[in-house]
Structure formats: structure tokens, C-alpha cells
Amino acid sequence: MSSATSVIEPVVFRWHRAEIVAIAPVTPHVTSVRLRCGLAAAYRAGQHVDVRLTAEDGYQAQRSYSIASAQDGSGTFELMIEGLPDGEVSGWFSQAAAVGDHVELRGPIGGSFSWDGPDGGPLLLGGGGSGVVPLLAMLRRRAQGWRQIPAALIYSVRTRAEAIALAELESLAAADPNVSLHLATTREAGGRRIDAALVGDALARLGPPGKVFLCGSNRFVAAASDLIMAAGVAPGLIRTERFGA
Ligand SMILES: Cc1cc2nc3c(=O)[nH]c(=O)nc-3n(C[C@H](O)[C@H](O)[C@H](O)COP(=O)(O)OP(=O)(O)OC[C@H]3O[C@@H](n4cnc5c(N)ncnc54)[C@H](O)[C@@H]3O)c2cc1C
């Protein structure tokens, strides 16, 4: 019985040791963490991993983090972690973690919230705050050989300074006529929340979407879904991922 159980144990449930090989701030609150791990050999853009930290006294904490990179054969992948005030796990990554530290990972998780070129498009992507991370992975994957697939990214973030990978996203949108970026800054003078006009602009650039991926807080995902359905997009096209709060 026990040996049969171990034979059929899904790979996704095993914890894998991973080493931090690079770590750097990307915004005032978000840290990019590159990890070397066997799990980097096979994952789809949009998927996430569970990260487990173990303290010296044996106390453990685990949280989920989306993979920001597209698979590149390097044996590593990138996470982008927003340090929350008093955040148990995100606080460790933003304040204490260093190159050479080890953590445990399991995954990749999230088959339905994932995309690869053969899945097609056009792609309508909506991210709130750090919810842009799995969508960044999809755009990076698209850039690896699927540039003919149109994509529009609606990105809601407090300020431009807090926007993850903004330079990369803006240069992608400027260089690639098949990509548009629709930024809504909620805490800047003249800023706005996402609204019907912004969604209308994205759909006007994109045309009818074939796939819709929305990720962020519960509030962002609910608002974005409502606006996109009100604009006439079929609910069955929409995939969502909620980060919590
Ligand atoms: C599928 C999935 C993918 C995720 N991917 C990412 C990612 O790519 N990058 C990323 O930064 N986070 C991501 N998250 C969120 C992440 O898992 C943690 O919830 C977050 O880092 C907080 O954990 P913590 O231990 O630092 O904070 P905790 O110690 O758990 O909480 C600290 C404080 O923050 C509040 N809080 C907890 N979670 C959130 C939240 N998500 N937003 C706002 N306040 C919160 C709590 O109420 C508490 O007050 C993802 C979550 C899911 C479910």
C-alpha cells in the first residue's frame, strides 16, 4: 500500500530544494528572486509554485508565488515578490534573503491559469499590482516565438514607480504593434481605476479576445471581470487567479 502510494504520488506534491542565485529590488516594494531548481525544467507561463521556509527551530511557513519568467533552458526561474508590511514570507525575501540561501519549492501549479503559444489568442490580460507577474510570464513566452498573437495588457497599479517591469512592458508595447499596454495608476494625480473606457480601448486595439487572464486581489479580479463581461466578452473565455486580500 505505502509503496504503491509513493509510486503514484504526483510530482507536483514533492518539495524540491532550490537555491537563490540572484536577488534584486525591481520597485521600492518588489524583489526579483531567481532560483535554481529542478522544477525550472518544465513549466507553463502563468503557473505558480509553493515556497516553503523553515526556521532553525523547525517552524515552517509556505506561500504561493507566480513564476515571472518564461522557460529558457537555464535551469532557473524568476519570482517577483512584493514585501508586505509584517509579511512573514514576503518580508523574509525583501529583507533577509541572499544569494546562496536555500528554500523549498513545489509545483508548478495552476494548469488552467497558464498559456503557451499553441493555445493561441488574441490575449486579453488584466493585472492588479503584483497580479501582473504571471501575465508578464505570458508576454515573455509570447516574445519567444509567438509574436503574431495579438496581446493587450490592462495593468492597474498604485503609481508608475511601483509598476513591475514597466520599462520592459513599455518598450515591448512601443516596439511591437501587436502588443498594447493600458496602464491605470490609482494613486497618482490624474490617475484612475480601471473602467469601461480603459477596457474599451484595450478591446479596440486587440479585437475580440480568444483568451482572457485576470490576476490580482479579489477586488481587482471582480471589477475587471465585470467590466470585461459588460463589454461583451463571453464569461467562458475568462480565467482568473486571486492573490488574496
Ligand atoms: C496563486 C498565487 C500566486 C501568488 N503570486 C504572488 C506573486 O507573484 N507575487 C507576490 O508578491 N505575491 C503573490 N501571491 C501572494 C502570496 O502568496 C502571499 O499571500 C503574500 O506574499 C503575503 O504573504 P506573507 O507571508 O508575506 O504575509 P502574511 O504574513 O501572510 O500577511 C501579512 C499581512 O499582509 C496581509 N496580506 C496577506 N496576503 C496579502 C495579499 N496578497 N495582498 C495584500 N495583503 C495581504 C495580511 O492580511 C497581513 O496583514 C500569490 C498568491 C497566490 C494564491
Ligand as a Chemical Component Dictionary entry (heavy atoms), coordinates in Angstrom:
data_LIG
# 
_chem_comp.id                   LIG 
_chem_comp.type                 NON-POLYMER 
_chem_comp.pdbx_formal_charge   0 
_chem_comp.three_letter_code    LIG 
# 
loop_
_chem_comp_atom.comp_id 
_chem_comp_atom.atom_id 
_chem_comp_atom.alt_atom_id 
_chem_comp_atom.type_symbol 
_chem_comp_atom.charge 
_chem_comp_atom.model_Cartn_x 
_chem_comp_atom.model_Cartn_y 
_chem_comp_atom.model_Cartn_z 
_chem_comp_atom.pdbx_ordinal 
LIG C1  C1  C 0 -1.659 31.576 -6.764 1  
LIG C2  C2  C 0 -0.988 32.731 -6.037 2  
LIG C3  C3  C 0 0.096  33.369 -6.625 3  
LIG C4  C4  C 0 0.711  34.443 -5.972 4  
LIG N1  N1  N 0 1.757  35.072 -6.597 5  
LIG C5  C5  C 0 2.334  36.137 -5.998 6  
LIG C6  C6  C 0 3.401  36.840 -6.668 7  
LIG O1  O1  O 0 3.809  36.511 -7.787 8  
LIG N2  N2  N 0 3.958  37.891 -6.012 9  
LIG C7  C7  C 0 3.528  38.306 -4.756 10 
LIG O2  O2  O 0 4.079  39.267 -4.221 11 
LIG N3  N3  N 0 2.525  37.649 -4.115 12 
LIG C8  C8  C 0 1.924  36.577 -4.699 13 
LIG N4  N4  N 0 0.916  35.910 -4.043 14 
LIG C9  C9  C 0 0.589  36.285 -2.640 15 
LIG C10 C10 C 0 1.487  35.470 -1.676 16 
LIG O3  O3  O 0 1.140  34.092 -1.733 17 
LIG C11 C11 C 0 1.325  35.877 -0.201 18 
LIG O4  O4  O 0 -0.043 35.891 0.132  19 
LIG C12 C12 C 0 1.931  37.238 0.114  20 
LIG O5  O5  O 0 3.308  37.274 -0.246 21 
LIG C13 C13 C 0 1.781  37.530 1.619  22 
LIG O6  O6  O 0 2.456  36.537 2.353  23 
LIG P1  P1  P 0 3.302  36.952 3.654  24 
LIG O7  O7  O 0 3.693  35.696 4.359  25 
LIG O8  O8  O 0 4.377  37.905 3.299  26 
LIG O9  O9  O 0 2.248  37.805 4.513  27 
LIG P2  P2  P 0 1.378  37.296 5.767  28 
LIG O10 O10 O 0 2.283  37.163 6.940  29 
LIG O11 O11 O 0 0.568  36.110 5.355  30 
LIG O12 O12 O 0 0.411  38.556 5.927  31 
LIG C14 C14 C 0 0.904  39.865 6.279  32 
LIG C15 C15 C 0 -0.162 40.920 6.136  33 
LIG O13 O13 O 0 -0.489 41.119 4.762  34 
LIG C16 C16 C 0 -1.872 40.856 4.522  35 
LIG N5  N5  N 0 -1.898 40.097 3.253  36 
LIG C17 C17 C 0 -1.663 38.778 3.080  37 
LIG N6  N6  N 0 -1.699 38.456 1.778  38 
LIG C18 C18 C 0 -1.956 39.605 1.103  39 
LIG C19 C19 C 0 -2.094 39.939 -0.271 40 
LIG N7  N7  N 0 -1.962 39.011 -1.238 41 
LIG N8  N8  N 0 -2.313 41.236 -0.593 42 
LIG C20 C20 C 0 -2.426 42.185 0.370  43 
LIG N9  N9  N 0 -2.294 41.928 1.693  44 
LIG C21 C21 C 0 -2.081 40.671 2.051  45 
LIG C22 C22 C 0 -2.349 40.057 5.666  46 
LIG O14 O14 O 0 -3.721 40.285 5.910  47 
LIG C23 C23 C 0 -1.461 40.579 6.797  48 
LIG O15 O15 O 0 -1.977 41.761 7.316  49 
LIG C24 C24 C 0 0.260  34.862 -4.695 50 
LIG C25 C25 C 0 -0.829 34.213 -4.095 51 
LIG C26 C26 C 0 -1.459 33.166 -4.763 52 
LIG C27 C27 C 0 -2.639 32.498 -4.110 53 
# 
loop_
_chem_comp_bond.comp_id 
_chem_comp_bond.atom_id_1 
_chem_comp_bond.atom_id_2 
_chem_comp_bond.value_order 
_chem_comp_bond.pdbx_ordinal 
LIG C1  C2  SING 1  
LIG C2  C3  SING 2  
LIG C2  C26 DOUB 3  
LIG C3  C4  DOUB 4  
LIG C4  N1  SING 5  
LIG C4  C24 SING 6  
LIG N1  C5  DOUB 7  
LIG C5  C6  SING 8  
LIG C5  C8  SING 9  
LIG C6  O1  DOUB 10 
LIG C6  N2  SING 11 
LIG N2  C7  SING 12 
LIG C7  O2  DOUB 13 
LIG C7  N3  SING 14 
LIG N3  C8  DOUB 15 
LIG C8  N4  SING 16 
LIG N4  C9  SING 17 
LIG N4  C24 SING 18 
LIG C9  C10 SING 19 
LIG C10 O3  SING 20 
LIG C10 C11 SING 21 
LIG C11 O4  SING 22 
LIG C11 C12 SING 23 
LIG C12 O5  SING 24 
LIG C12 C13 SING 25 
LIG C13 O6  SING 26 
LIG O6  P1  SING 27 
LIG P1  O7  DOUB 28 
LIG P1  O8  SING 29 
LIG P1  O9  SING 30 
LIG O9  P2  SING 31 
LIG P2  O10 DOUB 32 
LIG P2  O11 SING 33 
LIG P2  O12 SING 34 
LIG O12 C14 SING 35 
LIG C14 C15 SING 36 
LIG C15 O13 SING 37 
LIG C15 C23 SING 38 
LIG O13 C16 SING 39 
LIG C16 N5  SING 40 
LIG C16 C22 SING 41 
LIG N5  C17 SING 42 
LIG N5  C21 SING 43 
LIG C17 N6  DOUB 44 
LIG N6  C18 SING 45 
LIG C18 C19 SING 46 
LIG C18 C21 DOUB 47 
LIG C19 N7  SING 48 
LIG C19 N8  DOUB 49 
LIG N8  C20 SING 50 
LIG C20 N9  DOUB 51 
LIG N9  C21 SING 52 
LIG C22 O14 SING 53 
LIG C22 C23 SING 54 
LIG C23 O15 SING 55 
LIG C24 C25 DOUB 56 
LIG C25 C26 SING 57 
LIG C26 C27 SING 58 
# 
